[in-house]
Amino acid sequence: MKNPIFKSEEEQATFEKDGYVVVRRLIPPPIVEALNALYLMHEKESQADQHGMSNSSHARSPEAALKICQQMESLVTEYVDKHLINYKFLGGGFLVKKSGEDSYFDMHQDRTLVEEPQYCSLNFWMSLDDIGKDRGRLFVLKGSPRLSPYIRTAPEYSMKLNQVKKVAPHFFTYLDTEAGDVVFFNHALIHGSEKNLSGRNRMAATMGVYSTDASLSIYYKDSESPPDKAERYLIDNQVFINSRNGRPPKEDFNGFVHLGKAWSSPITPKQLSDFMMQQLSFKEKVIVYGRKMKSVFQKKY
């Protein structure tokens, strides 16, 4: 990454290698309480999303979504400043995962918003609960932003991950968090979250962040777009919130970009396995082998 976004060289190196950085107890209890109270103030404005999730960034009106972002920003800026430099906020909201069998959020990547890898965009994800197994904890594929870089479009997505859905869980890193813990993770990181089977809501919040000097873009592609191209729109935070996954205003159109072969080339199980084994420590490789053996045993019996 040509333009670092972390103050600490160690955290920057970890972010570039793994695609994420975990900071324990960054958000103090009074701020966690204030964030939970902020959610309750706007609970009725949030809409049910997929995966048993309620997401306030998809509030019933863009005005409500922007108001939530602004109030959240005022609460957390002090703590983001301890770790990041040369950054701007980009939307955000509360991620409330309902309890139930339908609450699994499959692995995915967030869309491209800046010119990568010169700049980066990331999520500042805050745990507002103690979130472990059966509580909808995050899982990630360590190092995956470097796996097969390409422009990630919306609403049409290349679905590069379909072929590896069976093998990928062998390599998941699960992130148990406590209230106040923060995960900074690259928008290109392959990630998802487990089912919440706890019988109560799982509370988290997130804010987007991107490099100050970067041009903020949306790469829009639908079924009517040329096969190898996407529309590029230069936008600001307000347009980002208003657009969601829809096409931004015509006046923001900045031309077409060629997506290249990487966009449509699926990641194969062998490609993923070979890459992941290079990322993992000896201890992590032992865990992977154990998961594979368990999978073989379950198939036989």
TORDRENSE-773931 format. One record per residue (C-alpha): residue number from 1; residue in three letters; x, y, z. Coordinates in nm, 2 decimals, decimal comma. Example, Ala and Ser with C-alpha at 12.3 -4.5 7.8 and 13.67 -1.06 7.14 Angstrom:
TORKOL/1/ALA/1,23/-0,45/0,78 .
TORKOL/2/SER/1,37/-0,11/0,71 .
end
This chain:
TORKOL/1/MET/0,00/0,00/0,00 .
TORKOL/2/LYS/0,16/0,32/-0,12 .
TORKOL/3/ASN/-0,03/0,55/0,13 .
TORKOL/4/PRO/-0,03/0,41/0,49 .
TORKOL/5/ILE/-0,35/0,47/0,69 .
TORKOL/6/PHE/-0,23/0,34/1,03 .
TORKOL/7/LYS/-0,02/0,54/1,26 .
TORKOL/8/SER/0,17/0,24/1,39 .
TORKOL/9/GLU/0,41/0,07/1,14 .
TORKOL/10/GLU/0,34/-0,26/1,31 .
TORKOL/11/GLU/-0,04/-0,23/1,26 .
TORKOL/12/GLN/0,01/-0,11/0,90 .
TORKOL/13/ALA/0,22/-0,41/0,83 .
TORKOL/14/THR/-0,03/-0,65/0,99 .
TORKOL/15/PHE/-0,31/-0,48/0,79 .
TORKOL/16/GLU/-0,13/-0,52/0,46 .
TORKOL/17/LYS/-0,04/-0,88/0,54 .
TORKOL/18/ASP/-0,36/-1,01/0,70 .
TORKOL/19/GLY/-0,62/-0,76/0,58 .
TORKOL/20/TYR/-0,74/-0,68/0,93 .
TORKOL/21/VAL/-0,62/-0,55/1,27 .
TORKOL/22/VAL/-0,79/-0,63/1,60 .
TORKOL/23/VAL/-0,77/-0,38/1,88 .
TORKOL/24/ARG/-0,90/-0,50/2,22 .
TORKOL/25/ARG/-1,11/-0,27/2,44 .
TORKOL/26/LEU/-1,06/0,04/2,23 .
TORKOL/27/ILE/-1,41/0,17/2,29 .
TORKOL/28/PRO/-1,46/0,24/2,66 .
TORKOL/29/PRO/-1,78/0,11/2,84 .
TORKOL/30/PRO/-1,95/0,46/2,86 .
TORKOL/31/ILE/-1,92/0,50/2,48 .
TORKOL/32/VAL/-2,04/0,14/2,42 .
TORKOL/33/GLU/-2,34/0,23/2,64 .
TORKOL/34/ALA/-2,39/0,56/2,44 .
TORKOL/35/LEU/-2,38/0,37/2,11 .
TORKOL/36/ASN/-2,64/0,12/2,23 .
TORKOL/37/ALA/-2,86/0,41/2,35 .
TORKOL/38/LEU/-2,81/0,57/2,00 .
TORKOL/39/TYR/-2,93/0,25/1,84 .
TORKOL/40/LEU/-3,25/0,24/2,06 .
TORKOL/41/MET/-3,32/0,60/1,96 .
TORKOL/42/HIS/-3,33/0,51/1,60 .
TORKOL/43/GLU/-3,44/0,15/1,62 .
TORKOL/44/LYS/-3,77/0,21/1,44 .
TORKOL/45/GLU/-3,59/0,37/1,14 .
TORKOL/46/SER/-3,38/0,06/1,07 .
TORKOL/47/GLN/-3,51/-0,19/0,82 .
TORKOL/48/ALA/-3,47/-0,56/0,82 .
TORKOL/49/ASP/-3,20/-0,67/0,58 .
TORKOL/50/GLN/-3,10/-1,02/0,47 .
TORKOL/51/HIS/-2,94/-1,28/0,69 .
TORKOL/52/GLY/-3,16/-1,20/0,99 .
TORKOL/53/MET/-2,98/-0,86/1,01 .
TORKOL/54/SER/-3,11/-0,51/1,08 .
TORKOL/55/ASN/-2,89/-0,25/0,93 .
TORKOL/56/SER/-2,94/0,12/1,02 .
TORKOL/57/SER/-2,73/0,23/0,72 .
TORKOL/58/HIS/-3,04/0,10/0,52 .
TORKOL/59/ALA/-3,27/0,33/0,72 .
TORKOL/60/ARG/-3,61/0,41/0,57 .
TORKOL/61/SER/-3,48/0,75/0,45 .
TORKOL/62/PRO/-3,13/0,87/0,35 .
TORKOL/63/GLU/-3,18/1,16/0,59 .
TORKOL/64/ALA/-3,22/0,92/0,88 .
TORKOL/65/ALA/-2,92/0,72/0,78 .
TORKOL/66/LEU/-2,70/1,03/0,75 .
TORKOL/67/LYS/-2,81/1,15/1,10 .
TORKOL/68/ILE/-2,72/0,82/1,25 .
TORKOL/69/CYS/-2,38/0,83/1,08 .
TORKOL/70/GLN/-2,31/1,18/1,21 .
TORKOL/71/GLN/-2,40/1,10/1,57 .
TORKOL/72/MET/-2,20/0,78/1,56 .
TORKOL/73/GLU/-1,90/0,97/1,42 .
TORKOL/74/SER/-1,91/1,22/1,70 .
TORKOL/75/LEU/-1,89/0,93/1,95 .
TORKOL/76/VAL/-1,60/0,73/1,80 .
TORKOL/77/THR/-1,37/0,98/1,62 .
TORKOL/78/GLU/-1,15/1,02/1,93 .
TORKOL/79/TYR/-1,08/0,64/1,93 .
TORKOL/80/VAL/-1,02/0,61/1,55 .
TORKOL/81/ASP/-0,77/0,89/1,58 .
TORKOL/82/LYS/-0,56/0,68/1,81 .
TORKOL/83/HIS/-0,49/0,44/1,53 .
TORKOL/84/LEU/-0,55/0,60/1,19 .
TORKOL/85/ILE/-0,41/0,89/1,00 .
TORKOL/86/ASN/-0,52/1,07/0,68 .
TORKOL/87/TYR/-0,86/0,92/0,68 .
TORKOL/88/LYS/-1,23/1,02/0,62 .
TORKOL/89/PHE/-1,55/0,85/0,74 .
TORKOL/90/LEU/-1,78/0,70/0,49 .
TORKOL/91/GLY/-2,13/0,61/0,62 .
TORKOL/92/GLY/-2,19/0,36/0,89 .
TORKOL/93/GLY/-2,46/0,21/1,11 .
TORKOL/94/PHE/-2,57/-0,05/1,35 .
TORKOL/95/LEU/-2,55/-0,42/1,25 .
TORKOL/96/VAL/-2,81/-0,60/1,47 .
TORKOL/97/LYS/-2,81/-0,97/1,40 .
TORKOL/98/LYS/-3,13/-1,15/1,50 .
TORKOL/99/SER/-3,12/-1,49/1,66 .
TORKOL/100/GLY/-3,22/-1,77/1,43 .
TORKOL/101/GLU/-3,11/-2,03/1,17 .
TORKOL/102/ASP/-3,13/-1,78/0,89 .
TORKOL/103/SER/-2,87/-1,54/1,05 .
TORKOL/104/TYR/-2,56/-1,69/0,88 .
TORKOL/105/PHE/-2,39/-1,42/0,66 .
TORKOL/106/ASP/-2,20/-1,60/0,39 .
TORKOL/107/MET/-1,84/-1,50/0,30 .
TORKOL/108/HIS/-1,82/-1,20/0,07 .
TORKOL/109/GLN/-1,61/-0,89/-0,01 .
TORKOL/110/ASP/-1,73/-0,53/0,02 .
TORKOL/111/ARG/-1,72/-0,33/-0,31 .
TORKOL/112/THR/-1,43/-0,13/-0,43 .
TORKOL/113/LEU/-1,45/0,24/-0,33 .
TORKOL/114/VAL/-1,10/0,38/-0,40 .
TORKOL/115/GLU/-0,81/0,32/-0,63 .
TORKOL/116/GLU/-0,65/0,01/-0,49 .
TORKOL/117/PRO/-0,38/-0,07/-0,39 .
TORKOL/118/GLN/-0,25/0,29/-0,38 .
TORKOL/119/TYR/-0,53/0,38/-0,13 .
TORKOL/120/CYS/-0,75/0,17/0,08 .
TORKOL/121/SER/-1,10/0,17/0,23 .
TORKOL/122/LEU/-1,19/-0,03/0,54 .
TORKOL/123/ASN/-1,45/-0,10/0,80 .
TORKOL/124/PHE/-1,41/0,02/1,16 .
TORKOL/125/TRP/-1,62/-0,26/1,31 .
TORKOL/126/MET/-1,72/-0,22/1,68 .
TORKOL/127/SER/-1,84/-0,51/1,90 .
TORKOL/128/LEU/-2,11/-0,38/2,13 .
TORKOL/129/ASP/-2,16/-0,72/2,29 .
TORKOL/130/ASP/-1,95/-1,01/2,39 .
TORKOL/131/ILE/-1,96/-1,21/2,06 .
TORKOL/132/GLY/-1,83/-1,56/2,04 .
TORKOL/133/LYS/-1,94/-1,90/1,91 .
TORKOL/134/ASP/-2,32/-1,91/1,85 .
TORKOL/135/ARG/-2,34/-1,53/1,88 .
TORKOL/136/GLY/-2,28/-1,44/1,52 .
TORKOL/137/ARG/-1,90/-1,38/1,55 .
TORKOL/138/LEU/-1,70/-1,26/1,25 .
TORKOL/139/PHE/-1,48/-1,50/1,04 .
TORKOL/140/VAL/-1,22/-1,40/0,78 .
TORKOL/141/LEU/-0,98/-1,55/0,53 .
TORKOL/142/LYS/-0,65/-1,41/0,64 .
TORKOL/143/GLY/-0,46/-1,23/0,37 .
TORKOL/144/SER/-0,74/-1,25/0,11 .
TORKOL/145/PRO/-0,71/-0,89/-0,02 .
TORKOL/146/ARG/-0,40/-1,01/-0,19 .
TORKOL/147/LEU/-0,55/-1,33/-0,33 .
TORKOL/148/SER/-0,69/-1,20/-0,66 .
TORKOL/149/PRO/-0,72/-0,83/-0,67 .
TORKOL/150/TYR/-1,00/-0,70/-0,90 .
TORKOL/151/ILE/-1,26/-0,43/-0,91 .
TORKOL/152/ARG/-1,56/-0,53/-0,69 .
TORKOL/153/THR/-1,88/-0,40/-0,85 .
TORKOL/154/ALA/-2,24/-0,36/-0,74 .
TORKOL/155/PRO/-2,52/-0,45/-0,77 .
TORKOL/156/GLU/-2,38/-0,72/-1,01 .
TORKOL/157/TYR/-2,10/-0,91/-0,85 .
TORKOL/158/SER/-1,86/-1,15/-1,03 .
TORKOL/159/MET/-1,94/-1,43/-0,78 .
TORKOL/160/LYS/-1,57/-1,54/-0,78 .
TORKOL/161/LEU/-1,62/-1,73/-0,46 .
TORKOL/162/ASN/-1,89/-1,99/-0,56 .
TORKOL/163/GLN/-1,64/-2,26/-0,64 .
TORKOL/164/VAL/-1,46/-2,24/-0,31 .
TORKOL/165/LYS/-1,75/-2,24/-0,07 .
TORKOL/166/LYS/-1,69/-2,60/0,04 .
TORKOL/167/VAL/-1,32/-2,57/0,10 .
TORKOL/168/ALA/-1,30/-2,21/0,24 .
TORKOL/169/PRO/-1,44/-2,29/0,59 .
TORKOL/170/HIS/-1,13/-2,50/0,65 .
TORKOL/171/PHE/-0,93/-2,18/0,65 .
TORKOL/172/PHE/-1,16/-1,94/0,84 .
TORKOL/173/THR/-1,01/-1,74/1,12 .
TORKOL/174/TYR/-1,28/-1,68/1,38 .
TORKOL/175/LEU/-1,27/-1,35/1,57 .
TORKOL/176/ASP/-1,42/-1,37/1,92 .
TORKOL/177/THR/-1,47/-1,02/2,05 .
TORKOL/178/GLU/-1,59/-0,85/2,37 .
TORKOL/179/ALA/-1,78/-0,53/2,41 .
TORKOL/180/GLY/-1,55/-0,24/2,31 .
TORKOL/181/ASP/-1,32/-0,45/2,09 .
TORKOL/182/VAL/-1,27/-0,31/1,74 .
TORKOL/183/VAL/-1,18/-0,49/1,41 .
TORKOL/184/PHE/-1,03/-0,27/1,13 .
TORKOL/185/PHE/-1,07/-0,47/0,81 .
TORKOL/186/ASN/-1,00/-0,41/0,45 .
TORKOL/187/HIS/-1,31/-0,39/0,22 .
TORKOL/188/ALA/-1,13/-0,65/0,00 .
TORKOL/189/LEU/-1,10/-0,90/0,29 .
TORKOL/190/ILE/-1,32/-1,21/0,24 .
TORKOL/191/HIS/-1,53/-1,22/0,55 .
TORKOL/192/GLY/-1,87/-1,31/0,69 .
TORKOL/193/SER/-2,04/-1,40/1,02 .
TORKOL/194/GLU/-2,17/-1,71/1,19 .
TORKOL/195/LYS/-2,53/-1,78/1,29 .
TORKOL/196/ASN/-2,66/-1,61/1,60 .
TORKOL/197/LEU/-2,82/-1,89/1,80 .
TORKOL/198/SER/-2,81/-1,72/2,14 .
TORKOL/199/GLY/-3,18/-1,63/2,17 .
TORKOL/200/ARG/-3,11/-1,26/2,17 .
TORKOL/201/ASN/-2,99/-0,99/1,93 .
TORKOL/202/ARG/-2,62/-0,95/1,86 .
TORKOL/203/MET/-2,51/-0,59/1,87 .
TORKOL/204/ALA/-2,23/-0,44/1,66 .
TORKOL/205/ALA/-2,17/-0,11/1,48 .
TORKOL/206/THR/-1,95/-0,02/1,18 .
TORKOL/207/MET/-1,83/0,29/1,00 .
TORKOL/208/GLY/-1,66/0,30/0,67 .
TORKOL/209/VAL/-1,32/0,47/0,64 .
TORKOL/210/TYR/-1,11/0,57/0,34 .
TORKOL/211/SER/-0,78/0,75/0,26 .
TORKOL/212/THR/-0,81/1,13/0,26 .
TORKOL/213/ASP/-0,63/1,17/-0,07 .
TORKOL/214/ALA/-0,83/0,91/-0,25 .
TORKOL/215/SER/-1,12/0,98/-0,50 .
TORKOL/216/LEU/-1,43/0,81/-0,37 .
TORKOL/217/SER/-1,59/0,60/-0,64 .
TORKOL/218/ILE/-1,88/0,36/-0,70 .
TORKOL/219/TYR/-1,83/0,10/-0,97 .
TORKOL/220/TYR/-2,17/0,02/-1,10 .
TORKOL/221/LYS/-2,25/-0,29/-1,31 .
TORKOL/222/ASP/-2,59/-0,44/-1,39 .
TORKOL/223/SER/-2,72/-0,69/-1,65 .
TORKOL/224/GLU/-2,73/-0,42/-1,92 .
TORKOL/225/SER/-2,36/-0,32/-1,87 .
TORKOL/226/PRO/-2,10/-0,43/-2,13 .
TORKOL/227/PRO/-1,96/-0,77/-2,03 .
TORKOL/228/ASP/-1,61/-0,64/-1,96 .
TORKOL/229/LYS/-1,69/-0,29/-1,83 .
TORKOL/230/ALA/-1,84/-0,11/-1,53 .
TORKOL/231/GLU/-1,96/0,25/-1,49 .
TORKOL/232/ARG/-1,75/0,46/-1,26 .
TORKOL/233/TYR/-1,91/0,74/-1,06 .
TORKOL/234/LEU/-1,71/1,00/-0,86 .
TORKOL/235/ILE/-1,91/1,06/-0,54 .
TORKOL/236/ASP/-1,91/1,20/-0,19 .
TORKOL/237/ASN/-2,04/1,07/0,14 .
TORKOL/238/GLN/-2,39/1,20/0,09 .
TORKOL/239/VAL/-2,42/1,03/-0,26 .
TORKOL/240/PHE/-2,28/0,71/-0,12 .
TORKOL/241/ILE/-2,55/0,70/0,15 .
TORKOL/242/ASN/-2,83/0,79/-0,09 .
TORKOL/243/SER/-2,72/0,54/-0,36 .
TORKOL/244/ARG/-2,69/0,23/-0,15 .
TORKOL/245/ASN/-2,66/-0,03/-0,43 .
TORKOL/246/GLY/-2,84/0,17/-0,69 .
TORKOL/247/ARG/-2,70/0,38/-0,97 .
TORKOL/248/PRO/-2,56/0,72/-0,86 .
TORKOL/249/PRO/-2,68/1,04/-1,03 .
TORKOL/250/LYS/-2,59/1,09/-1,39 .
TORKOL/251/GLU/-2,39/1,40/-1,32 .
TORKOL/252/ASP/-2,14/1,19/-1,12 .
TORKOL/253/PHE/-2,06/0,96/-1,41 .
TORKOL/254/ASN/-1,69/0,95/-1,48 .
TORKOL/255/GLY/-1,68/0,70/-1,77 .
TORKOL/256/PHE/-1,64/0,33/-1,81 .
TORKOL/257/VAL/-1,36/0,12/-1,67 .
TORKOL/258/HIS/-1,23/-0,21/-1,81 .
TORKOL/259/LEU/-1,27/-0,49/-1,55 .
TORKOL/260/GLY/-1,01/-0,73/-1,70 .
TORKOL/261/LYS/-0,99/-1,10/-1,68 .
TORKOL/262/ALA/-0,96/-1,11/-1,30 .
TORKOL/263/TRP/-1,32/-0,99/-1,26 .
TORKOL/264/SER/-1,47/-1,29/-1,44 .
TORKOL/265/SER/-1,21/-1,55/-1,35 .
TORKOL/266/PRO/-1,34/-1,77/-1,06 .
TORKOL/267/ILE/-1,11/-1,85/-0,78 .
TORKOL/268/THR/-1,05/-2,23/-0,78 .
TORKOL/269/PRO/-1,03/-2,45/-0,47 .
TORKOL/270/LYS/-0,66/-2,53/-0,54 .
TORKOL/271/GLN/-0,58/-2,16/-0,59 .
TORKOL/272/LEU/-0,74/-2,08/-0,26 .
TORKOL/273/SER/-0,58/-2,37/-0,07 .
TORKOL/274/ASP/-0,24/-2,30/-0,20 .
TORKOL/275/PHE/-0,27/-1,93/-0,12 .
TORKOL/276/MET/-0,41/-1,98/0,23 .
TORKOL/277/MET/-0,14/-2,24/0,33 .
TORKOL/278/GLN/0,12/-1,97/0,26 .
TORKOL/279/GLN/-0,05/-1,73/0,50 .
TORKOL/280/LEU/-0,09/-1,95/0,80 .
TORKOL/281/SER/0,13/-2,02/1,09 .
TORKOL/282/PHE/0,22/-2,38/1,19 .
TORKOL/283/LYS/-0,04/-2,38/1,46 .
TORKOL/284/GLU/-0,31/-2,25/1,22 .
TORKOL/285/LYS/-0,21/-2,52/0,97 .
TORKOL/286/VAL/-0,26/-2,79/1,23 .
TORKOL/287/ILE/-0,61/-2,65/1,29 .
TORKOL/288/VAL/-0,68/-2,66/0,92 .
TORKOL/289/TYR/-0,57/-3,03/0,89 .
TORKOL/290/GLY/-0,79/-3,11/1,19 .
TORKOL/291/ARG/-1,09/-2,95/1,02 .
TORKOL/292/LYS/-1,02/-3,14/0,70 .
TORKOL/293/MET/-1,00/-3,47/0,88 .
TORKOL/294/LYS/-1,32/-3,40/1,07 .
TORKOL/295/SER/-1,49/-3,32/0,74 .
TORKOL/296/VAL/-1,37/-3,65/0,59 .
TORKOL/297/PHE/-1,49/-3,84/0,89 .
TORKOL/298/GLN/-1,84/-3,68/0,88 .
TORKOL/299/LYS/-1,88/-3,77/0,52 .
TORKOL/300/LYS/-1,79/-4,14/0,58 .
TORKOL/301/TYR/-2,02/-4,18/0,88 .
end
